Amino acid sequence: MEDEEELLKRIVVNPKIMTGKPVIRGTRIPVEHLLRLLAQGLTFQEILDDYPHLTKEDITAALLYAAKITGKEEAYPVTLE
């Protein structure tokens, strides 16, 4: 398994890609989308079956990115829009 620094290199934030949302490097798949799939109960393998160009490390990187962001940002209540 890659170390955290290497995993986080898999996440790209570029204002020209998906309006700056964090995505998996080399794709237009937002971290948010992967997190929602996991929250819906999909396994890593199910996600990889649906997105064969992704790797287990890409999904792990999305989780790590989310953990790092939520660990640094001030928390606010979530509203459903």
Helices and strands as residue ranges (DSSP letters): H 4-8, E 11-12, G 18-20, E 23-24, H 31-39, H 44-50, H 56-72
